Amino acid sequence: MAGSSFGTIFTVTSWGESHGKAIGVVIDGCPAGLALSEEILQPYLDRRKPGTSAFTTKRKESDTVEILSGVFEGKTTGTPISLLVRNEDQRSKDYSEIASYYRPGHADYTYDQKYGFRDYRGGGRSSARETIARVAAGAVACEALKELGVSVQAYVKQIGPVVVPEGADDWAFAKSSPLCMPDQKSAEDAEAYLHQVIAEEDSVGGVVECVITGVKPGVGAPTFAKLDAELAKAVMSINAVKAVEIGDGVRVAEAKGSENNDAFVAEGKTRKATNHAGGILGGISDGDPIVVRATFKPTPSIAKEQQTINRDGEEISVQVKGRHDPIVVTRAVVVVEAMAAITLVDQMLMGMGAKLENVKKIWGAPEA
């Protein structure tokens, strides 16, 4: 199965299935000397693990990360880093029935068409449990970015019809709230709406916004490897993401050029007066905060009766069983951060050779 690797220099390869023995990831290209331990990585995994609130699946997993290679005496060695998280609470029997039919909104049908075979236990590789590997790798990337003064912070911008107002920035509340919203009133409204949806045996979608600060101008490339294109690819690859926006995103369609352009000003250093571009111009970072939004569809596994067909082509009605999240955005916040961080580290490493002076700094000028 191709397509399980991401990155050019800082490469990430994930493996494992939802109901297999474990989920894991191999990271190659991480520079040596980065402080790393299981204790450093675990808080990232804890942010996405199930069973943490009334709005997540009841599957009980510790999601304890193990470092198998690439770290010695608390620092990375420059060799491949292998991370593993064991599956502890699989209930494969909950999924035995769906082996005979295609769940609406899932990859069951397309997997069958591509491979002629599928792991129906929780969706196999198409399960959101695969994002454990992304978060583990993203944790390594985030730790590397901290060394460069770069911060990656995401939050829930929208749940169903409830949208966090512009300027809301109660990050302490967002970190303590199960809905990860930086505004208490929005969180209360969203919670009431979610309880209503759950009572209807349904699910709901939402939006995660990620703000990246501290990135210097010059990261990215002007053509196929644009920074915004790479970020869009990375975030779009997350389960259930149906749209990605950079900066003002789709709102630029309604703006005039005079409204959308960010004026440059000189205040000790070149900067922009506004940030409609979302920190990226021509595919290259401009020094302003990079703003990325990911729109997630509602969780497709719902108890409400739905129409589908079985593998014999017969129309049937189904009610999907098992343990499922009524909303995915709350646990996806750290996944968006992870994919953004992985992309940035890779792009920064790729850009180190863009100027001869940078190469000389590392390898030195020739002796006279």
N, C-alpha and C positions, 0 to 999 in steps of 0.2 A: 504493500500500500504506500504509494508515493504521497507526498504532501504533509508529512509529519515533522518537517524541519523548517525553521525560519531563521533568517539572518545571513549575512555574508562573512563577517569576521567574528562577531559575537553570535555564534550559532546555537540554536536551541532545538533539540529533538525530543518530542514527548512520546511516551509509549504507555500501553496499558488500557484496560477496559473497566467500565463501571462496576462489573461484577467479577472481574478477574482477581488475582491475588494481590495486585498492587497497581499503583499509578506511579510513573517515574519520568524523569527528564535528565538528559545529558546536555551540559553546557560546555561548549568548546570556544576558545578564544578569549576567555576572561583573563586579564592581566594578572601576573603573580603579585603577591604582597597585599591583597585585599583582606582585611580582617573578616573572618567568616566562621560561624559555628551554628550548630543546630538551635542554640538559644537565640541567636540573632534572627534566624529564619522563621522560627515557629510563630511569632506574633502575626506575620503576614498570612500564614496558613489559617490561623485562628479566625481571621476576619472573614474567610469565605466558608468555613466549615458549617455543615448542616446542624439543625437542632438547637439553634441559639435563640430563637424567638418564636412567637405564635405565627409568624409570617414566613417560616422556612419549613422545609421537609423535616419530618420527625426521624429520619434516618440518623442513627447515633454513630458518629465517627470521631475519633480523637484527631485524625489527620496529623499524626505525629511524623515529622520529617526526619529522615536518616541521611547523613552524608556518607556515601560509600567511597568516594575518591575525590582527588583534586584539592584536598585541604590537608595541611600538615602544620602542627603546632599553632593552630588557630589562624592560619593565613593560606590564601590560595597559592598553588604552586605553579600556575600557568598551564597545567595539564587539564584534560577533561574533568569536569565536576559532575558526578553522578549523584542524583538525589532520589529518594524513594519514599513513598507514603503507602502503607499497607491498607487494604480494604478490610474492615473488621465487622461490618454489619450488613452484609448482603442478604437479601431475601429474594433469591432468584425465582422462587415458586410464585411470587406475586406477579411475575411477568410471563408465566408459562402460557397463559391464554392468548397473549398477543402474537405468539408465533404464527398463528393462523390468519391474522388480518393486519391491515395497515392502519396505524393510528393517524388520525387527521393532524396535520401540522408537524409531523415527525419525519425523520429520514428513512422510515421503514421501507416505503415503496422504492425510493431512489437507490437505496443500498441494494435491494433485490435486483433492480435493473442493471446496476453496475457490476455487482459481484456474483449474482445468482445465489447468494448466501448471506445471512446476517446474524449477528449476535443480538437476539431480541431481549436479553436480560438488561433492562435499563437503557438500552440503546447502544451498548458496546462503546465504540470509539466516538459515536455521535452524542454520547451523554455529556452533560455539563460537568460531570465529575472529572473529565479530562482537563478541566481548567486548573485543577490542582497543580499539574505540571507547569502551567503558565505562571501561576502565582509563585511557585518555588523558584523558577528561573527569574521572574520579575523581581523577587526579593533580592537576589544577587545583583541584578542590574540597579535596583534602587540604592543598595549599599554603595555601589561603585559611583553612582551619580552624586551621592552625599559628599564624597571625597572631592567632587568638582563644584560643589556649591549649588547643585541643581535639586529642586524640590518637585515632586510629582504628587499632586493631591486631587482626588476625585470625590464627588458627592452625588447624591440623588437629586436631580434637578426637577423631575416630574414623575408622579405616579398617577396613572389614569388622567382625570381632568385637573388634578391638583398640581400647580406649578409654583415652584419656589420663586418669590419676587426677586427682581434684579437688586443687587446690593446686599442681599442677606448673607451674613458671614459669621454666624455663630458656630464656629468650627468645634468648639468644646461640646456643644449640644449635639452636633452631627456625629461626633465620635462616640457619644454615650447613647444615642438614640438607635433603636433597632432599624429605623428606616433611613438612617444616614442623611437626613435633611438638615441643612444649617439654619433652620427657621422653625421654631416651636409650633407656631400657628399652622404652618403648612403640614408639619408632621401629624398634628392632631386631626386635621381635615383628611389627610391621606389614610390615617389609621381607621377612621370611621368609615371611609369609603371601602377600604380593604375588608373590614368585617362584613360589610354588606355583600361584597362580591363573594367572599368565602361562604356565606350563608346560602348564596345562590349556586354553590358548587361550581364556581367559575374562577377565572384568573384575570390578571390585568397586566398591561405593559407599562413602560416608563422610559425615562431618559437619565443617563449618567453624564455629567459634565466633568472633564478633567482639565485642570489648570497646571501648567508646567512653568516654573519660574527659575531664573538663574542661567538659562541657556544663552550663551553668547552668540552674536551674529556670525553667520558663516557655516552653520551646520546644514547639510543637505546637498542637493545637486539640482541643476536647472532642467533636466529632461525626464527620463524615465524613473530616476531614483529621487524624485522630489521628496522632501521631508514630509509634506502633507500627504503625498500619495502613499508613502511607506507607512505613515501613521494610520491612514485610512484602511490600507490593506490589513495591518496588524489588528486594528480594532474590529474591522468587519469580519475577521476570521473567528471572533468570539461567538459562541453559541447564542442564537436568538437575536443577534444584532441585525437590523434591517436597514439602517441608514447611519451615515457618519457625516458630521459637519465640522468644518474648521472655521473659527472666528464667527462672523455673522451667519455663515452657512446659507440656508435657503432664503434668508431675508434679503440677500443681496439682489435677488430678482426684482424686488420692489423698490430698490434704491436707485438714485441717480449717481453718476460718476462723482459729482461734486460732494455727495453725501457719503459715498462709500470709500473714497480715497482717504488715506491717513496722511495728514500733512506732516512733513519733517520739520523739527525744530532743533535749535542748538542751545542746550542748557548744560554746558560743560562737556557734553558728548552728544553725538547724534542720536536722536530718539524721535518717536512719533507722538503726535499730540493725542491721537486716538488709536484704537486697536481693532478696527473692523476686520483687518486681515487675520487676526488671531495669531500674531507672532511669526507669520511665515509669508515671505514675498518671493515670487519666482521659484518656489520650491526650496528656499533657503531661509533659515531662521534670521529674524531681524533684531533680536535682542529683547523684544517685548514678551510678556507671558504668552505661551502657546496654549490655545483654547481648543479642546476637542470635545465634541458631544457624540454620544452613541445612543441610538434609539433602539430599545428592546421590545420585541413582540411579547404578547401575553404567553405564559407557560402553556404549551399545547396539551399537556396531560391534565385533564379535568374530569371530575366525576359526573358532570352534566352529560346527559345522553347525546351522542353524536352519530352522524351517518357516515358509513365507510363501506369498503368492500373487503372480502377475504381473498386469499391467494387463488381461489378458484373463480374469482370474478363475480361472486354473488354479493348483492347489496345487503348489508346488515346494520343493526343499531348496536352501539357499544357504549359502555361506561368504563373509562380507564381506571384500573385499580393500581394500588401501590402508594408510595409516599412521595409527594411532589410539592414543590414550592408554589404557592398561589401567585407569587411575583418573583422575578429573578433579579431585578435591578439592585436590591439591597446587598445581595451577596456578590454581585457583579462589579461593584465599585472597585474592589482591590484587583479584580481581573483586568479592568480597563487600565488602572495604574500600571499593572505588570506589563501589559503589551506595549504601552507607551514608553515605559522605561527601557524595555528590551530594544525597541526600535531606536531610541535616542543613543544608547550606548553603542549600538552597532554603527549608526550613522557618524557618531563622533570618532570612533576608531577608524572608519573608512576615510574620514576627512583629514586625518593627520598628515597624509602625504600630498595634500592639495597644493602646498607651497614648498618650494625648495628650502626656504629658510627653516621650516619646521623639521625637515629631514636633517639639515645640518645641526640643529639643536640636539638631536638624538645621536647622530653618528659623527658629528664633528666635521669641520672644514679640513681639506687636505693640508698636510704639513708643507711648509715652504721649502 
